[in-house]
Amino acid sequence: MNIERIRQPFIEIFPGDFSNNPMQRNTPKVLFATIKPAGFDKPALIAYNEPLSEEIGLGKFEDKDLGFLVGNSLPENVQTYATAYAGHQFGNWAGQLGDGRAILAGEITNEAGKKTEIQWKGAGATPYSRHADGRAVLRSSVREYLMSEAMHHLGVPTARALSLAFTGEDVMRDIMYNGNPKLEKGAVVIRTAESFLRFGHFELMSAQREYNTLQELADFTIENYFPEITSADSKKYKEFFENICTRTANLVVEWFRVGFVHGVMNTDNMSVLGLTIDYGPYSMMDEYDLNFTPNTTDLPGRRYAFGKQGQIAQWNLWQLANALHPLIKDEKFLEDTLNNFGTYFWEAHDQMLCKKFGFDQLRKDDEEFFTRWQGLMQELQLDYTLFFNQLAKLTQDTNISEHFKAVSYSILNEEKLAKLTNFMKNYEARLALNSISREASLAMMEKTNPKFILRNYLLYECIEEIGNGKKEMLKKLTEALENPYQEIYPEFSVKRPSGFDDIAGCSTLSCSS
């Protein structure tokens, strides 16, 4: 691995705490604190993403590189650090937060000039760990490693995973926060992204009235990650905010397309680049439910439920607007941009649904059609992904009852079947309005609707296997997630088995996940 190519431009530019002190504390007026990974005596590699390693410029893995993958034996050129940020958590201002389980190695640039940040998760405590140990357990690390890669191959903007390794130590965790902690195997995942900059970085500097640093941070972000912005003076900050709004809207529309529920959309978990970051209590949708939240901490309010993700994205952008106001200084512009977010988002959302259904374009009555469909999906408890797979297989001779029984989590009685049959008639009538052929419509559906999604129960089985020293499930899931628009393993393209309904980690999880 080309570790010697890693650099730390962030800590060369911005104010920081260089003490390497891991004591958890406030670090006012700085954007980072240098900190050393804890180091682990008996690490063992579980998985390494060599195609990604080659792509970002790190090259091939050798046995001697294992130490680096868990934060041991770092070369002199790597000055590790954790960043400070603030945020709103579950709608409340939380003040200073920061990288509590993440430590950055820095940035690498590949031959094409593309920059990628490299970050350990679970490598030890930082000043921002908030009375925690900075470690990660196997289950959360496997979930992040596999899901971030699954999202990438689905075509959703995301951070990605480079490696997954045992640390060789056990970590105490209370998975459901119910007073039953137990020891679990420790692990470290290395995740990568063009940048891990969050809404919260800007919120922190603005809240502390460090406006010079706020401006430097905005300039740095624009220069490095927003090449489309060419304006000068305050206009570039307006374009910056508009771009973040557009990227965020497009990201959440993609979440809706594949049925992803983030579970904890706090402002500190929102990327200014429009990437999916911080894979914790997430879930892919099984039965369609706009009110579904996979996060037990989000109950009973369901702030971060599937159907609310667009609304919450807009709320989070309001907080970012407040943070950037000292640079933009134009309340009407910010209000107009945020009000336009909803219009842009829902139009993009409905355009996306058109592709899922195989419609050539958004027509006048489609919004009403989508609303009826949502009601039907919820009432019949139809599996979101499998419904569209079955829809693409419809023929004139299809037995509607048998065709959709296999993708429903409820019993389809006569009343429900009548509603489903009537909906299918309406669907066929809408398809008849297309100006494209049925073949073109099906091709659009196949590109938009995955045949494989990484469901929580599959992850649960994989985590159990890895914990028992096996990797067959990991190998199969990796192959399936790399080809989500193909049905490589038909046994994965089924609804969640009922035996997993009440197992922690198979439907809902806590923030410690």
C-alpha positions in Angstrom: 0.0 0.0 0.0 1.2 3.5 -0.9 0.7 4.9 2.6 3.5 7.4 2.1 1.3 9.3 -0.3 -1.2 10.3 2.4 -1.1 14.0 3.4 -3.0 16.2 5.9 -3.9 19.5 4.2 -6.8 20.1 6.6 -4.5 20.4 9.7 -2.1 22.5 7.8 -4.7 25.1 7.0 -7.1 25.3 10.0 -6.7 26.0 13.7 -6.3 22.9 15.8 -5.3 21.4 19.1 -1.9 19.6 18.6 -1.6 18.1 22.1 -2.5 14.5 21.2 -4.4 14.5 24.5 -7.3 11.9 24.4 -9.0 13.4 27.4 -12.6 14.1 26.4 -13.2 17.9 26.6 -14.3 21.0 24.7 -11.8 22.3 22.2 -13.1 25.8 21.5 -12.2 27.8 18.3 -10.5 24.8 16.6 -11.6 22.4 13.9 -9.6 19.4 14.9 -7.4 17.8 17.6 -4.5 15.5 16.8 -4.8 12.1 18.4 -3.1 8.7 18.1 -5.1 5.5 17.4 -5.2 3.2 20.4 -3.3 0.4 18.8 -4.2 -3.3 19.0 -1.9 -6.3 19.7 -3.7 -9.1 17.8 -5.5 -7.7 14.8 -6.8 -10.0 12.1 -8.0 -9.0 8.6 -11.6 -9.9 7.7 -12.0 -8.1 4.4 -10.1 -5.8 2.1 -11.6 -3.8 -0.8 -8.7 -4.0 -3.3 -10.6 -2.5 -6.2 -11.3 0.6 -4.1 -7.7 0.7 -2.8 -6.4 0.7 -6.4 -8.9 3.3 -7.4 -8.0 5.9 -4.7 -4.3 5.3 -5.2 -3.3 3.1 -2.2 -2.5 0.1 -4.3 -2.5 -3.5 -3.4 -2.6 -4.9 0.2 0.4 -6.8 1.6 0.5 -8.7 4.9 2.7 -6.0 6.4 -0.1 -3.4 5.9 -2.4 -5.0 8.4 -1.0 -2.8 11.2 -2.0 0.3 9.3 -5.5 -1.0 8.7 -6.2 -0.9 12.5 -4.1 2.2 13.2 -0.9 0.5 14.3 2.6 1.2 13.0 2.0 4.5 11.3 4.6 6.1 9.1 6.1 9.5 10.0 4.1 11.3 7.2 0.8 10.4 8.8 -0.3 12.8 11.5 -3.7 11.5 12.7 -6.5 13.7 14.0 -10.2 13.9 14.8 -12.4 16.8 13.7 -14.6 18.9 15.8 -18.2 19.7 14.8 -21.5 20.6 16.4 -25.0 19.6 15.5 -28.7 19.3 16.2 -29.6 15.8 17.5 -33.3 14.8 17.3 -34.1 18.4 16.7 -32.2 19.8 19.7 -29.0 21.8 19.7 -26.3 19.5 21.1 -23.3 21.9 21.0 -19.8 20.5 20.4 -19.8 17.0 19.1 -17.0 15.7 16.9 -15.4 12.5 15.7 -15.9 10.3 18.7 -15.2 7.0 17.1 -13.4 8.2 14.0 -9.8 9.2 13.5 -8.5 10.5 10.2 -5.3 9.4 8.5 -5.6 12.2 6.0 -6.0 12.5 2.3 -4.6 10.6 -0.7 -4.6 11.8 -4.3 -4.7 9.2 -7.1 -3.1 9.5 -10.6 -6.2 11.2 -12.0 -6.0 13.9 -9.3 -9.0 12.8 -7.3 -8.8 13.3 -3.6 -10.0 10.8 -1.0 -10.0 11.1 2.8 -9.1 7.9 4.8 -10.6 7.4 8.2 -10.6 4.7 10.9 -13.8 4.0 12.8 -13.3 2.2 16.1 -9.6 2.8 16.6 -9.8 4.5 20.0 -11.0 7.4 22.0 -10.7 11.1 20.9 -11.4 14.3 22.7 -14.9 14.1 21.2 -15.8 10.6 22.4 -18.2 12.0 25.1 -17.4 9.5 27.9 -17.2 6.6 25.4 -14.3 4.4 24.5 -14.0 5.2 20.8 -14.1 1.5 20.0 -16.4 -0.3 17.6 -17.9 -3.8 17.7 -18.0 -6.4 15.0 -21.7 -6.0 14.2 -21.6 -2.2 13.6 -18.3 -2.5 11.6 -19.7 -5.3 9.3 -22.9 -3.3 8.8 -20.9 -0.1 7.8 -18.4 -2.0 5.6 -21.1 -3.9 3.6 -23.8 -1.3 3.5 -21.7 1.6 2.3 -20.4 -0.7 -0.5 -24.0 -1.8 -1.3 -25.1 1.8 -1.6 -22.3 2.6 -4.0 -23.2 -0.3 -6.3 -26.9 0.7 -6.1 -25.8 4.1 -7.5 -26.4 6.1 -4.3 -23.8 8.8 -3.3 -22.0 7.4 -0.3 -18.9 7.1 1.7 -17.2 3.8 1.0 -15.4 1.0 2.9 -11.8 0.0 2.4 -11.1 -2.6 5.1 -12.6 -4.6 8.0 -10.5 -6.1 10.7 -10.8 -7.7 14.1 -8.9 -5.7 16.8 -8.3 -8.8 19.0 -10.0 -7.3 22.0 -13.6 -7.5 23.4 -15.8 -4.4 23.8 -18.6 -3.9 26.3 -21.9 -2.8 24.7 -25.6 -2.5 25.7 -27.1 -3.0 22.2 -30.7 -2.1 23.2 -29.9 0.4 26.0 -31.9 -1.8 28.4 -29.4 -2.5 31.1 -28.0 -5.7 29.6 -24.5 -5.0 28.5 -22.3 -7.8 27.2 -18.8 -8.2 25.7 -18.6 -8.3 21.9 -15.8 -8.8 19.5 -14.0 -5.5 18.7 -13.4 -4.4 15.1 -12.1 -1.5 13.0 -13.4 -0.4 9.6 -11.6 2.0 7.4 -14.0 4.2 5.5 -13.3 6.6 2.7 -15.0 9.6 1.1 -14.0 12.6 -1.0 -14.6 14.5 2.2 -16.3 13.8 5.5 -17.2 17.5 6.0 -20.6 17.9 7.6 -23.2 20.5 8.2 -22.0 20.4 11.8 -18.5 21.7 11.0 -20.1 24.9 9.8 -22.5 25.0 12.7 -19.7 24.8 15.2 -17.7 27.7 13.8 -20.8 29.8 13.4 -22.1 29.1 16.9 -18.7 30.1 18.3 -18.7 33.2 16.1 -15.4 32.2 14.6 -16.5 33.9 11.3 -13.0 34.1 9.8 -12.6 30.3 10.2 -16.1 29.8 8.9 -15.2 31.7 5.8 -11.9 29.8 5.4 -13.8 26.5 5.8 -16.3 27.5 3.1 -13.6 28.7 0.8 -11.7 25.4 1.3 -14.8 23.3 0.6 -15.7 25.2 -2.5 -12.2 25.2 -3.9 -11.7 21.4 -3.3 -15.1 19.9 -3.8 -17.4 22.3 -5.8 -15.5 23.0 -9.1 -18.8 24.1 -10.6 -18.8 27.3 -8.5 -16.8 30.0 -10.2 -18.3 33.1 -8.7 -16.5 35.5 -6.3 -17.4 37.5 -3.2 -20.6 36.6 -1.4 -22.2 35.2 -4.5 -20.1 32.1 -4.3 -21.5 31.3 -0.8 -25.0 31.6 -2.2 -24.1 29.1 -4.9 -22.5 26.9 -2.3 -25.7 26.7 -0.3 -27.8 26.2 -3.4 -25.5 23.3 -4.4 -25.7 21.7 -1.0 -29.5 21.9 -1.2 -29.6 20.3 -4.6 -27.1 17.6 -3.7 -29.1 16.8 -0.5 -32.4 16.6 -2.3 -31.0 14.3 -4.9 -29.4 12.1 -2.2 -32.7 11.6 -0.3 -34.6 10.9 -3.5 -32.1 8.1 -4.1 -32.7 6.8 -0.6 -36.4 6.7 -1.5 -35.7 4.9 -4.8 -33.9 2.0 -3.2 -35.9 2.0 0.1 -33.1 3.2 2.5 -33.9 4.6 5.9 -30.9 6.3 7.5 -32.3 6.3 11.0 -30.5 9.2 12.6 -30.5 12.3 10.3 -29.0 14.6 12.8 -27.3 17.6 11.3 -23.9 16.3 12.3 -24.6 13.2 10.2 -25.3 15.2 7.0 -22.6 15.6 4.4 -22.2 18.9 2.7 -21.2 16.9 -0.4 -24.5 15.1 -0.5 -23.1 11.7 0.5 -24.6 9.0 2.7 -22.4 8.9 5.8 -22.5 7.4 9.3 -24.2 4.0 8.9 -25.6 3.3 12.3 -29.2 2.2 12.9 -30.1 2.2 9.2 -32.3 -0.3 7.4 -33.4 -1.1 3.9 -37.2 -1.2 3.6 -38.9 -4.6 3.9 -42.7 -4.0 4.1 -43.5 -0.6 2.8 -44.3 1.8 5.6 -43.9 5.6 5.5 -43.8 5.6 9.3 -41.1 3.0 9.6 -38.0 4.0 11.6 -35.2 1.4 12.3 -33.9 3.4 15.2 -35.3 2.4 18.7 -34.0 5.8 20.0 -36.3 7.4 17.5 -39.4 6.0 19.1 -42.2 6.9 19.7 -41.8 10.2 17.8 -40.5 8.7 14.6 -38.7 11.9 13.6 -36.5 10.0 11.2 -39.1 7.7 9.7 -38.8 6.7 6.0 -41.5 9.1 4.7 -40.1 12.1 6.7 -36.6 12.0 5.3 -37.2 14.8 2.7 -38.8 17.0 5.4 -36.0 16.4 7.8 -33.4 17.2 5.1 -35.1 20.5 4.6 -35.1 21.2 8.4 -31.4 20.4 8.6 -30.7 22.7 5.7 -32.5 25.5 7.6 -29.9 25.0 10.4 -27.1 25.1 7.8 -28.6 28.3 6.4 -28.4 29.8 9.9 -24.8 28.8 10.2 -23.9 30.3 6.8 -25.8 33.5 7.3 -22.7 35.4 8.4 -21.2 34.8 5.0 -24.4 35.2 2.9 -26.2 37.9 4.8 -29.3 37.7 2.7 -32.3 36.4 4.6 -34.7 36.5 1.6 -32.3 34.5 -0.5 -31.9 31.8 2.1 -35.7 31.6 2.7 -36.4 31.4 -1.0 -33.8 28.7 -1.5 -35.2 26.7 1.3 -38.8 27.1 0.2 -37.8 26.0 -3.3 -36.2 22.9 -1.8 -39.6 21.3 -1.3 -40.7 22.0 -4.9 -37.5 20.6 -6.3 -37.4 17.6 -4.0 -41.0 16.4 -4.7 -40.7 16.9 -8.4 -37.5 14.9 -8.4 -39.1 12.3 -6.2 -42.1 11.9 -8.5 -39.8 11.7 -11.6 -38.0 8.9 -9.8 -41.2 7.0 -9.1 -42.1 7.4 -12.8 -38.9 5.4 -13.6 -39.7 2.8 -11.0 -43.1 2.2 -12.6 -41.8 2.4 -16.2 -43.6 5.7 -17.1 -42.1 7.7 -19.9 -42.7 11.1 -18.2 -44.5 12.7 -15.2 -48.1 13.3 -16.2 -50.9 15.4 -14.6 -52.6 12.6 -12.7 -49.5 10.7 -11.6 -49.3 12.3 -8.2 -52.8 10.9 -7.4 -51.7 7.5 -8.8 -48.7 7.5 -6.5 -50.7 8.4 -3.5 -53.2 5.6 -4.1 -50.2 3.2 -4.6 -48.7 4.3 -1.2 -51.9 3.6 0.6 -52.2 0.2 -1.1 -48.6 -0.8 -0.2 -49.1 0.1 3.4 -52.5 -1.6 3.8 -51.4 -4.8 2.1 -47.9 -4.7 3.7 -46.2 -5.3 0.4 -42.4 -5.7 0.2 -41.1 -2.5 -1.4 -38.3 -4.0 -3.5 -40.0 -7.2 -4.4 -43.2 -5.4 -5.4 -41.4 -3.7 -8.2 -39.7 -6.9 -9.2 -43.1 -8.6 -9.5 -44.5 -5.6 -11.3 -41.9 -6.0 -14.1 -42.9 -9.7 -14.5 -46.7 -9.0 -15.0 -48.3 -10.5 -18.1 -51.9 -10.7 -19.3 -52.1 -14.3 -17.9 -50.7 -13.4 -14.4 -52.7 -14.7 -11.5 -52.6 -11.5 -9.3 -53.3 -13.4 -6.1 -50.4 -15.9 -6.5 -48.1 -13.3 -8.0 -48.2 -10.9 -5.1 -48.8 -13.3 -2.2 -45.1 -14.1 -2.0 -44.2 -10.4 -1.5 -46.9 -9.5 1.1 -46.4 -9.6 4.9 -50.1 -9.8 5.4 -52.8 -12.3 4.3 -54.4 -11.1 1.0 -58.1 -11.7 1.7 -60.8 -11.1 -1.0 -61.1 -7.4 -0.1 -57.4 -6.7 -0.4 -57.1 -8.7 -3.6 -60.0 -6.7 -5.1 -58.1 -3.5 -4.3 -54.9 -4.9 -5.7 -56.6 -6.1 -8.9 -58.2 -2.7 -9.4 -54.9 -1.0 -8.9 -53.3 -3.2 -11.5 -56.0 -2.3 -14.0 -55.2 1.4 -13.4 -51.5 0.7 -13.8 -52.0 -0.9 -17.1 -54.2 2.0 -18.2 -51.5 4.4 -17.2 -48.8 2.4 -19.0 -50.9 2.6 -22.2 -50.4 6.4 -22.1 -46.6 5.9 -22.6 -45.0 7.2 -25.7 -42.3 4.5 -25.4 -42.6 0.8 -26.0 -43.2 -1.8 -23.3 -39.7 -3.0 -23.9 -38.2 0.4 -23.2 -40.4 0.8 -20.2 -39.2 -2.5 -18.8 -35.6 -1.6 -19.5 -36.1 1.6 -17.5 -37.6 -0.4 -14.6 -34.7 -2.8 -14.5 -32.2 0.0 -14.3 -34.1 1.7 -11.5 -35.3 -1.2 -9.3 -32.7 -3.4 -7.7 -33.3 -7.1 -7.5 -31.0 -7.4 -4.4 -31.0 -5.2 -1.3 -28.9 -5.7 1.8 -31.6 -6.5 4.3 -30.9 -6.4 8.1 -31.7 -10.1 8.6 -29.0 -11.0 6.0 -26.5 -8.7 7.8 -27.4 -10.4 11.1 -26.7 -13.8 9.7 -23.4 -12.6 8.2 -22.3 -11.0 11.5 -23.1 -14.3 13.3 -21.1 -16.3 10.8 -18.0 -14.0 10.9 -18.1 -14.1 14.7 -17.9 -17.8 14.5 -14.9 -17.7 12.1 -16.8 -18.3 8.8 -16.8 -16.1 5.7 -19.1 -17.8 3.2 -22.0 -15.5 3.8 -19.7 -12.5 3.6 -18.4 -13.7 0.2 -21.9 -14.3 -1.1 -23.3 -11.0 0.1 -20.3 -9.1 -1.3 -20.9 -10.6 -4.7 -24.7 -9.9 -4.5 -24.3 -6.3 -3.4 -21.8 -5.6 -6.2 -24.5 -6.7 -8.7 -27.7 -5.5 -7.2 -29.6 -5.2 -10.5 -29.1 -8.9 -11.2 -30.5 -11.9 -9.3 -27.3 -13.8 -8.6 -28.6 -15.5 -5.5 -32.4 -16.0 -5.7 -32.5 -17.1 -2.1 -31.7 -13.4 -1.1 -34.6 -12.0 -3.3 -37.3 -13.0 -0.8 -39.2 -11.1 1.9 -37.8 -11.2 5.4 -38.5 -14.6 7.0 -40.9 -14.3 10.0 -38.4 -16.0 12.3 -36.3 -12.7 12.2 -39.2 -10.4 13.1 -38.4 -10.0 16.8 -34.6 -10.4 16.8 -32.7 -7.3 17.7 -30.7 -6.1 14.7 -33.1 -7.7 12.1 -35.7 -4.9 12.0 -34.9 -2.2 14.5 -31.6 -1.2 16.2 -30.3 1.3 18.7 -27.9 4.1 18.0 -25.1 1.9 19.4 -25.5 -0.3 16.3 
